[in-house]
Amino acid sequence: MFIYTLYALTGETLGQTPLLEQAMRAARIYAAAHCAPCVVECRRLDTNETRRVQLNADGSVVKLWQAA
């Protein structure tokens, strides 16, 4: 099972959901409305492993776990 958390780049938590599509849709809407990137973190509840992606206002996606 997973939990998806949305963050502004300031670190402010925008919301959480167990549904991937809902998280990605909300992140795209937030990024476009505020002309600012939004981060979606996926946390696997049984192992606590996390991955993050950044959704930009132009609709592009950056996989942050591969950027390092």
Jmol script that loads the backbone (N, CA, C; Angstrom):
load data "model"
ATOM      1  N   MET A   1       0.844  -1.171   0.000  1.00  0.00           N
ATOM      2  CA  MET A   1       0.000   0.000   0.000  1.00  0.00           C
ATOM      3  C   MET A   1       0.893   1.240   0.000  1.00  0.00           C
ATOM      4  N   PHE A   2       0.421   2.294  -0.657  1.00  0.00           N
ATOM      5  CA  PHE A   2       1.166   3.533  -0.804  1.00  0.00           C
ATOM      6  C   PHE A   2       0.353   4.716  -0.283  1.00  0.00           C
ATOM      7  N   ILE A   3       1.066   5.770   0.086  1.00  0.00           N
ATOM      8  CA  ILE A   3       0.427   7.049   0.400  1.00  0.00           C
ATOM      9  C   ILE A   3       1.175   8.110  -0.405  1.00  0.00           C
ATOM     10  N   TYR A   4       0.436   8.991  -1.033  1.00  0.00           N
ATOM     11  CA  TYR A   4       1.005  10.045  -1.868  1.00  0.00           C
ATOM     12  C   TYR A   4       0.804  11.376  -1.168  1.00  0.00           C
ATOM     13  N   THR A   5       1.898  12.122  -0.993  1.00  0.00           N
ATOM     14  CA  THR A   5       1.854  13.415  -0.326  1.00  0.00           C
ATOM     15  C   THR A   5       2.293  14.487  -1.306  1.00  0.00           C
ATOM     16  N   LEU A   6       1.533  15.575  -1.379  1.00  0.00           N
ATOM     17  CA  LEU A   6       1.865  16.698  -2.244  1.00  0.00           C
ATOM     18  C   LEU A   6       2.515  17.788  -1.421  1.00  0.00           C
ATOM     19  N   TYR A   7       3.611  18.354  -1.966  1.00  0.00           N
ATOM     20  CA  TYR A   7       4.345  19.423  -1.305  1.00  0.00           C
ATOM     21  C   TYR A   7       4.560  20.582  -2.257  1.00  0.00           C
ATOM     22  N   ALA A   8       4.508  21.785  -1.733  1.00  0.00           N
ATOM     23  CA  ALA A   8       4.982  22.957  -2.464  1.00  0.00           C
ATOM     24  C   ALA A   8       6.504  22.961  -2.326  1.00  0.00           C
ATOM     25  N   LEU A   9       7.203  23.699  -3.172  1.00  0.00           N
ATOM     26  CA  LEU A   9       8.664  23.733  -3.073  1.00  0.00           C
ATOM     27  C   LEU A   9       9.147  24.383  -1.783  1.00  0.00           C
ATOM     28  N   THR A  10       8.273  25.095  -1.116  1.00  0.00           N
ATOM     29  CA  THR A  10       8.627  25.691   0.174  1.00  0.00           C
ATOM     30  C   THR A  10       8.641  24.650   1.290  1.00  0.00           C
ATOM     31  N   GLY A  11       8.168  23.427   0.990  1.00  0.00           N
ATOM     32  CA  GLY A  11       8.096  22.370   1.987  1.00  0.00           C
ATOM     33  C   GLY A  11       6.724  22.231   2.617  1.00  0.00           C
ATOM     34  N   GLU A  12       5.830  23.139   2.293  1.00  0.00           N
ATOM     35  CA  GLU A  12       4.468  23.105   2.838  1.00  0.00           C
ATOM     36  C   GLU A  12       3.718  21.886   2.285  1.00  0.00           C
ATOM     37  N   THR A  13       3.090  21.123   3.165  1.00  0.00           N
ATOM     38  CA  THR A  13       2.293  19.978   2.750  1.00  0.00           C
ATOM     39  C   THR A  13       0.956  20.468   2.211  1.00  0.00           C
ATOM     40  N   LEU A  14       0.627  20.035   1.000  1.00  0.00           N
ATOM     41  CA  LEU A  14      -0.610  20.463   0.352  1.00  0.00           C
ATOM     42  C   LEU A  14      -1.726  19.448   0.514  1.00  0.00           C
ATOM     43  N   GLY A  15      -1.379  18.174   0.738  1.00  0.00           N
ATOM     44  CA  GLY A  15      -2.397  17.155   0.918  1.00  0.00           C
ATOM     45  C   GLY A  15      -1.832  15.760   0.796  1.00  0.00           C
ATOM     46  N   GLN A  16      -2.670  14.773   1.115  1.00  0.00           N
ATOM     47  CA  GLN A  16      -2.303  13.359   1.012  1.00  0.00           C
ATOM     48  C   GLN A  16      -3.474  12.571   0.459  1.00  0.00           C
ATOM     49  N   THR A  17      -3.138  11.486  -0.251  1.00  0.00           N
ATOM     50  CA  THR A  17      -4.156  10.590  -0.780  1.00  0.00           C
ATOM     51  C   THR A  17      -3.550   9.210  -1.012  1.00  0.00           C
ATOM     52  N   PRO A  18      -4.346   8.155  -0.940  1.00  0.00           N
ATOM     53  CA  PRO A  18      -3.847   6.833  -1.286  1.00  0.00           C
ATOM     54  C   PRO A  18      -3.978   6.534  -2.790  1.00  0.00           C
ATOM     55  N   LEU A  19      -4.493   7.483  -3.568  1.00  0.00           N
ATOM     56  CA  LEU A  19      -4.755   7.274  -4.989  1.00  0.00           C
ATOM     57  C   LEU A  19      -3.744   8.026  -5.856  1.00  0.00           C
ATOM     58  N   LEU A  20      -2.994   7.294  -6.673  1.00  0.00           N
ATOM     59  CA  LEU A  20      -1.976   7.888  -7.534  1.00  0.00           C
ATOM     60  C   LEU A  20      -2.564   8.917  -8.493  1.00  0.00           C
ATOM     61  N   GLU A  21      -3.611   8.553  -9.206  1.00  0.00           N
ATOM     62  CA  GLU A  21      -4.198   9.466 -10.192  1.00  0.00           C
ATOM     63  C   GLU A  21      -4.690  10.756  -9.549  1.00  0.00           C
ATOM     64  N   GLN A  22      -5.279  10.651  -8.383  1.00  0.00           N
ATOM     65  CA  GLN A  22      -5.760  11.837  -7.677  1.00  0.00           C
ATOM     66  C   GLN A  22      -4.585  12.741  -7.292  1.00  0.00           C
ATOM     67  N   ALA A  23      -3.496  12.150  -6.828  1.00  0.00           N
ATOM     68  CA  ALA A  23      -2.316  12.932  -6.440  1.00  0.00           C
ATOM     69  C   ALA A  23      -1.705  13.640  -7.640  1.00  0.00           C
ATOM     70  N   MET A  24      -1.558  12.933  -8.746  1.00  0.00           N
ATOM     71  CA  MET A  24      -0.945  13.533  -9.932  1.00  0.00           C
ATOM     72  C   MET A  24      -1.837  14.620 -10.529  1.00  0.00           C
ATOM     73  N   ARG A  25      -3.130  14.387 -10.543  1.00  0.00           N
ATOM     74  CA  ARG A  25      -4.061  15.398 -11.065  1.00  0.00           C
ATOM     75  C   ARG A  25      -4.017  16.664 -10.215  1.00  0.00           C
ATOM     76  N   ALA A  26      -4.035  16.491  -8.891  1.00  0.00           N
ATOM     77  CA  ALA A  26      -3.982  17.646  -7.988  1.00  0.00           C
ATOM     78  C   ALA A  26      -2.661  18.397  -8.138  1.00  0.00           C
ATOM     79  N   ALA A  27      -1.570  17.676  -8.307  1.00  0.00           N
ATOM     80  CA  ALA A  27      -0.262  18.316  -8.468  1.00  0.00           C
ATOM     81  C   ALA A  27      -0.198  19.115  -9.769  1.00  0.00           C
ATOM     82  N   ARG A  28      -0.725  18.554 -10.852  1.00  0.00           N
ATOM     83  CA  ARG A  28      -0.736  19.275 -12.138  1.00  0.00           C
ATOM     84  C   ARG A  28      -1.579  20.548 -12.035  1.00  0.00           C
ATOM     85  N   ILE A  29      -2.731  20.433 -11.402  1.00  0.00           N
ATOM     86  CA  ILE A  29      -3.610  21.594 -11.244  1.00  0.00           C
ATOM     87  C   ILE A  29      -2.940  22.664 -10.390  1.00  0.00           C
ATOM     88  N   TYR A  30      -2.320  22.250  -9.278  1.00  0.00           N
ATOM     89  CA  TYR A  30      -1.640  23.203  -8.401  1.00  0.00           C
ATOM     90  C   TYR A  30      -0.497  23.899  -9.147  1.00  0.00           C
ATOM     91  N   ALA A  31       0.329  23.124  -9.836  1.00  0.00           N
ATOM     92  CA  ALA A  31       1.478  23.691 -10.541  1.00  0.00           C
ATOM     93  C   ALA A  31       1.029  24.701 -11.603  1.00  0.00           C
ATOM     94  N   ALA A  32      -0.004  24.360 -12.359  1.00  0.00           N
ATOM     95  CA  ALA A  32      -0.496  25.261 -13.405  1.00  0.00           C
ATOM     96  C   ALA A  32      -1.134  26.513 -12.812  1.00  0.00           C
ATOM     97  N   ALA A  33      -1.900  26.354 -11.743  1.00  0.00           N
ATOM     98  CA  ALA A  33      -2.601  27.489 -11.137  1.00  0.00           C
ATOM     99  C   ALA A  33      -1.649  28.471 -10.462  1.00  0.00           C
ATOM    100  N   HIS A  34      -0.570  27.965  -9.876  1.00  0.00           N
ATOM    101  CA  HIS A  34       0.368  28.821  -9.144  1.00  0.00           C
ATOM    102  C   HIS A  34       1.631  29.134  -9.931  1.00  0.00           C
ATOM    103  N   CYS A  35       1.732  28.611 -11.151  1.00  0.00           N
ATOM    104  CA  CYS A  35       2.930  28.789 -11.979  1.00  0.00           C
ATOM    105  C   CYS A  35       4.192  28.454 -11.190  1.00  0.00           C
ATOM    106  N   ALA A  36       4.112  27.374 -10.431  1.00  0.00           N
ATOM    107  CA  ALA A  36       5.232  26.934  -9.596  1.00  0.00           C
ATOM    108  C   ALA A  36       5.237  25.412  -9.536  1.00  0.00           C
ATOM    109  N   PRO A  37       6.414  24.821  -9.455  1.00  0.00           N
ATOM    110  CA  PRO A  37       6.483  23.359  -9.362  1.00  0.00           C
ATOM    111  C   PRO A  37       5.849  22.819  -8.087  1.00  0.00           C
ATOM    112  N   CYS A  38       5.457  21.568  -8.147  1.00  0.00           N
ATOM    113  CA  CYS A  38       4.859  20.863  -7.023  1.00  0.00           C
ATOM    114  C   CYS A  38       5.541  19.497  -6.940  1.00  0.00           C
ATOM    115  N   VAL A  39       5.756  18.992  -5.749  1.00  0.00           N
ATOM    116  CA  VAL A  39       6.418  17.701  -5.554  1.00  0.00           C
ATOM    117  C   VAL A  39       5.404  16.693  -5.037  1.00  0.00           C
ATOM    118  N   VAL A  40       5.417  15.494  -5.626  1.00  0.00           N
ATOM    119  CA  VAL A  40       4.603  14.384  -5.153  1.00  0.00           C
ATOM    120  C   VAL A  40       5.551  13.319  -4.611  1.00  0.00           C
ATOM    121  N   GLU A  41       5.338  12.954  -3.355  1.00  0.00           N
ATOM    122  CA  GLU A  41       6.143  11.908  -2.721  1.00  0.00           C
ATOM    123  C   GLU A  41       5.293  10.659  -2.578  1.00  0.00           C
ATOM    124  N   CYS A  42       5.834   9.533  -3.018  1.00  0.00           N
ATOM    125  CA  CYS A  42       5.173   8.241  -2.869  1.00  0.00           C
ATOM    126  C   CYS A  42       5.898   7.485  -1.759  1.00  0.00           C
ATOM    127  N   ARG A  43       5.159   7.111  -0.729  1.00  0.00           N
ATOM    128  CA  ARG A  43       5.744   6.374   0.390  1.00  0.00           C
ATOM    129  C   ARG A  43       5.101   4.994   0.461  1.00  0.00           C
ATOM    130  N   ARG A  44       5.951   3.980   0.413  1.00  0.00           N
ATOM    131  CA  ARG A  44       5.475   2.599   0.569  1.00  0.00           C
ATOM    132  C   ARG A  44       5.348   2.329   2.059  1.00  0.00           C
ATOM    133  N   LEU A  45       4.160   2.013   2.514  1.00  0.00           N
ATOM    134  CA  LEU A  45       3.891   1.931   3.946  1.00  0.00           C
ATOM    135  C   LEU A  45       4.578   0.753   4.635  1.00  0.00           C
ATOM    136  N   ASP A  46       4.769  -0.365   3.943  1.00  0.00           N
ATOM    137  CA  ASP A  46       5.375  -1.518   4.612  1.00  0.00           C
ATOM    138  C   ASP A  46       6.894  -1.403   4.764  1.00  0.00           C
ATOM    139  N   THR A  47       7.574  -0.671   3.854  1.00  0.00           N
ATOM    140  CA  THR A  47       9.035  -0.536   3.933  1.00  0.00           C
ATOM    141  C   THR A  47       9.478   0.897   4.222  1.00  0.00           C
ATOM    142  N   ASN A  48       8.550   1.841   4.164  1.00  0.00           N
ATOM    143  CA  ASN A  48       8.837   3.261   4.370  1.00  0.00           C
ATOM    144  C   ASN A  48       9.755   3.851   3.287  1.00  0.00           C
ATOM    145  N   GLU A  49       9.895   3.160   2.166  1.00  0.00           N
ATOM    146  CA  GLU A  49      10.688   3.642   1.038  1.00  0.00           C
ATOM    147  C   GLU A  49       9.932   4.787   0.357  1.00  0.00           C
ATOM    148  N   THR A  50      10.652   5.830  -0.039  1.00  0.00           N
ATOM    149  CA  THR A  50      10.007   6.967  -0.686  1.00  0.00           C
ATOM    150  C   THR A  50      10.644   7.267  -2.037  1.00  0.00           C
ATOM    151  N   ARG A  51       9.837   7.823  -2.910  1.00  0.00           N
ATOM    152  CA  ARG A  51      10.289   8.365  -4.190  1.00  0.00           C
ATOM    153  C   ARG A  51       9.541   9.665  -4.421  1.00  0.00           C
ATOM    154  N   ARG A  52      10.224  10.597  -5.070  1.00  0.00           N
ATOM    155  CA  ARG A  52       9.620  11.902  -5.330  1.00  0.00           C
ATOM    156  C   ARG A  52       9.702  12.252  -6.804  1.00  0.00           C
ATOM    157  N   VAL A  53       8.668  12.918  -7.282  1.00  0.00           N
ATOM    158  CA  VAL A  53       8.685  13.506  -8.616  1.00  0.00           C
ATOM    159  C   VAL A  53       8.270  14.963  -8.490  1.00  0.00           C
ATOM    160  N   GLN A  54       8.804  15.775  -9.365  1.00  0.00           N
ATOM    161  CA  GLN A  54       8.457  17.197  -9.406  1.00  0.00           C
ATOM    162  C   GLN A  54       7.651  17.452 -10.662  1.00  0.00           C
ATOM    163  N   LEU A  55       6.476  18.028 -10.513  1.00  0.00           N
ATOM    164  CA  LEU A  55       5.646  18.412 -11.649  1.00  0.00           C
ATOM    165  C   LEU A  55       5.778  19.910 -11.838  1.00  0.00           C
ATOM    166  N   ASN A  56       6.188  20.307 -13.017  1.00  0.00           N
ATOM    167  CA  ASN A  56       6.388  21.716 -13.320  1.00  0.00           C
ATOM    168  C   ASN A  56       5.130  22.326 -13.930  1.00  0.00           C
ATOM    169  N   ALA A  57       5.079  23.636 -13.922  1.00  0.00           N
ATOM    170  CA  ALA A  57       3.899  24.351 -14.430  1.00  0.00           C
ATOM    171  C   ALA A  57       3.649  24.075 -15.908  1.00  0.00           C
ATOM    172  N   ASP A  58       4.703  23.751 -16.668  1.00  0.00           N
ATOM    173  CA  ASP A  58       4.538  23.468 -18.094  1.00  0.00           C
ATOM    174  C   ASP A  58       4.102  22.026 -18.365  1.00  0.00           C
ATOM    175  N   GLY A  59       3.920  21.231 -17.296  1.00  0.00           N
ATOM    176  CA  GLY A  59       3.459  19.854 -17.437  1.00  0.00           C
ATOM    177  C   GLY A  59       4.575  18.818 -17.447  1.00  0.00           C
ATOM    178  N   SER A  60       5.831  19.259 -17.459  1.00  0.00           N
ATOM    179  CA  SER A  60       6.935  18.306 -17.454  1.00  0.00           C
ATOM    180  C   SER A  60       7.110  17.685 -16.066  1.00  0.00           C
ATOM    181  N   VAL A  61       7.710  16.477 -16.052  1.00  0.00           N
ATOM    182  CA  VAL A  61       7.904  15.727 -14.812  1.00  0.00           C
ATOM    183  C   VAL A  61       9.384  15.423 -14.652  1.00  0.00           C
ATOM    184  N   VAL A  62       9.921  15.664 -13.451  1.00  0.00           N
ATOM    185  CA  VAL A  62      11.315  15.359 -13.129  1.00  0.00           C
ATOM    186  C   VAL A  62      11.305  14.293 -12.040  1.00  0.00           C
ATOM    187  N   LYS A  63      11.937  13.158 -12.316  1.00  0.00           N
ATOM    188  CA  LYS A  63      12.033  12.076 -11.330  1.00  0.00           C
ATOM    189  C   LYS A  63      13.197  12.393 -10.409  1.00  0.00           C
ATOM    190  N   LEU A  64      12.909  12.848  -9.201  1.00  0.00           N
ATOM    191  CA  LEU A  64      13.943  13.327  -8.299  1.00  0.00           C
ATOM    192  C   LEU A  64      14.797  12.200  -7.731  1.00  0.00           C
ATOM    193  N   TRP A  65      14.282  10.964  -7.652  1.00  0.00           N
ATOM    194  CA  TRP A  65      15.097   9.884  -7.110  1.00  0.00           C
ATOM    195  C   TRP A  65      16.195   9.476  -8.084  1.00  0.00           C
ATOM    196  N   GLN A  66      16.075   9.865  -9.384  1.00  0.00           N
ATOM    197  CA  GLN A  66      17.105   9.552 -10.367  1.00  0.00           C
ATOM    198  C   GLN A  66      18.013  10.743 -10.623  1.00  0.00           C
ATOM    199  N   ALA A  67      17.645  11.919 -10.101  1.00  0.00           N
ATOM    200  CA  ALA A  67      18.412  13.139 -10.380  1.00  0.00           C
ATOM    201  C   ALA A  67      19.696  13.201  -9.574  1.00  0.00           C
ATOM    202  N   ALA A  68      19.772  12.520  -8.457  1.00  0.00           N
ATOM    203  CA  ALA A  68      20.948  12.604  -7.587  1.00  0.00           C
ATOM    204  C   ALA A  68      22.107  11.773  -8.097  1.00  0.00           C
TER     205      ALA A  68
END
end "model"
wireframe off; spacefill off
backbone 0.3
color backbone group
